[in-house]
Amino acid sequence: MSETEAVWFVRSTDGEESGPLTEQEVLARWKDGRLTGATGCRRDGEDDFTPLREVEPFASAIQAEQAADQARPELEQAPDEPADPVQPAPVRRVDPHWVSKGATIAAAVIVIISIVITVLTLPGRSPTGDATDTAQSDDAVPSPNTVVPADEQPVVDPRSEED
């Protein structure tokens, strides 16, 4: 039999049979990845399928190709594989001591801001922070422009007024 005779049949892992194929067609399908060493094959007239890696002339071709693959430098890789896989960045751990210090400093800043706001909004302070004299004695007479709330207005007995 010559290599150009179509005498081979192959069966894929899903059970699909194809052929008759020549020896060169079978090897070409194996090289392009459509067949593997575990793919079953048989000659025309045989009933049982045997893995390609166990049948001559395919077994020696598969072994020679695998030996050549192992001898190739690592730089030659399949086109779909990255030449240099991306490594994840190292995880930076934060010292818990500094986390607690940061929280303490933040709390202190909040307390200081609260105190400053409270002092600035105390009665008797203008928005600029200057002290104003708003304290009035009980017998002080308000100026005509001063608005006195109703509950603080003096009660006048109309009978005590002289006509």
Long-range contacts (C-beta under 8 A, 24 or more apart in sequence): 7-43, 7-44, 8-41, 8-42, 8-43, 8-44, 9-41, 9-42, 9-43, 9-44, 9-49, 10-35, 10-39, 10-40, 10-41, 10-52, 11-39, 11-40, 11-41, 11-42, 11-49, 12-39, 13-38, 13-39, 19-44, 20-44, 23-57, 23-58, 26-52, 26-58, 27-58, 27-61, 30-58, 30-61, 30-62, 31-65, 37-62
